[in-house]
């Protein structure tokens, strides 16, 4: 198997983390004369990380997922028993809420 490093470099970005009081330092990072681009936010394992380490983008995406799940539960509510609805709740809504709790609790 041949690894094409130039394809990997195209997909690679770096995230410059900074506080509100710090200023941006423009860095040129690259490999074999290929520039690696800086990004202001990235999604890593389903969690949106911003350069300022705020949760705004993640919360916006998270609310959308929760609304979709809530709508699905509301639609099937008429056709399912209470026990089945609890299972759907635990496997959809609650799993979204619990995912990434390690990161959330530290903010």
Order of alpha helices (4+ residues) and beta strands (2+ residues): alpha-beta-beta-beta-beta-beta-alpha-alpha-alpha-alpha
